[in-house]
Each structure stands twice: as structure tokens, then as C-alpha cells.
Amino acid sequence: MSGIGDAFDKAKKAAADHGEKLADGVDKAAGFAKEKTGGAHDDTIDKAGGAATEYLRKQAAKERGEDGGADGKG
């Protein structure tokens, strides 16, 4: 199981180091999903994309030791 923990630690570090690139990826994925669903689920996709982006930003801040991720959640 330590392999999974190591992979998760690497993912958290990547989020801290490359948060904006990951957020851009979330935006692109949301756009793709909207296109494929023909607009039928845009509100849900926007909500999920926003939550994913916020999570990435909080994790990046927490990993860097900034106050933005120190709310004890997540």
C-alpha cells in the first residue's frame, strides 16, 4: 500500500508546484464535457469544475504552507 501513498504524495506535490496548469486542465475537461453533452448538464459540470479547481488551489496552498489551505478541511 505504500506505493499508493507515495503516488498520492507525488500528486499533492504536483498540485502545489503546478496548480495553475492543473486548473487549466480542469477548465479544458469541463469544456469538453459540455461539448459532448450538448449543454444538457452545463450547471452540473460548472459546479464540479469549480469544486475541483478550488480543491486543487487549497491543496496547493496547504502543501506550500500558506494560510489558504489551513482551514482543517480536505
C-alpha positions in Angstrom: 0.0 0.0 0.0 2.9 2.3 0.4 3.0 2.6 -3.4 -0.4 4.3 -3.3 0.7 6.6 -0.6 3.8 7.6 -2.5 1.8 8.3 -5.6 -0.6 10.4 -3.6 2.3 12.4 -2.1 3.7 13.0 -5.6 0.2 14.1 -6.8 -0.1 16.6 -3.9 3.4 18.0 -4.7 2.5 18.3 -8.4 -0.7 20.2 -7.4 1.4 22.6 -5.3 4.0 23.1 -8.0 1.7 23.2 -11.0 -1.7 24.3 -9.6 -2.5 26.7 -12.4 -1.7 24.2 -15.1 -4.0 21.7 -13.4 -6.7 24.2 -13.0 -6.4 24.9 -16.8 -6.8 21.2 -17.4 -9.9 21.1 -15.3 -11.3 24.0 -17.4 -10.5 22.2 -20.6 -12.1 19.0 -19.4 -15.2 20.9 -18.4 -15.4 22.4 -21.8 -15.0 19.1 -23.4 -17.7 17.6 -21.2 -20.1 20.4 -22.0 -19.5 20.0 -25.7 -20.1 16.2 -25.5 -23.3 16.6 -23.5 -24.7 19.3 -25.8 -25.3 21.7 -22.9 -27.7 19.4 -21.1 -25.6 19.3 -17.9 -23.7 22.6 -18.0 -24.7 23.7 -14.5 -23.5 20.4 -13.0 -20.3 20.4 -15.0 -19.6 24.0 -13.9 -20.2 23.1 -10.2 -17.9 20.1 -10.4 -15.2 22.0 -12.2 -15.4 24.8 -9.7 -15.1 22.4 -6.8 -12.2 20.6 -8.4 -10.3 23.9 -9.1 -11.0 25.1 -5.5 -9.7 21.8 -4.1 -6.6 22.0 -6.2 -5.9 25.6 -5.0 -6.4 24.7 -1.4 -4.2 21.7 -1.6 -1.5 23.7 -3.3 -1.7 26.3 -0.6 -1.6 23.7 2.1 1.4 22.0 0.5 3.2 25.3 0.4 2.2 26.1 4.0 0.1 29.1 3.1 -3.0 30.1 5.2 -5.3 29.4 2.3 -5.2 25.7 3.0 -5.0 25.8 6.8 -8.8 25.6 7.4 -8.6 22.0 8.6 -10.8 20.7 5.8 -9.9 18.4 3.0 
